[in-house]
Amino acid sequence: MFKRENTVQLEITYKELQMLRRYLLIWRNKLLAQGHITDPVDELLVKLG
């Protein structure tokens, strides 16, 4: 009846976090240019803070 979501926690350095944000933004921009939805990428960016 109730489904438990699996979660993953990663420990990354500040430099890795910067790279991850940059690549997610690049991916988001490519999706927008192609007319695709960006909701999943936006959610990840919000979770990264």
Secondary structure, 3 states (H helix, E strand, C coil): CCCCCCCCCCCCCHHHHHHHHHHHHHHHHHHHHCCCCCHHHHHHHHHHC
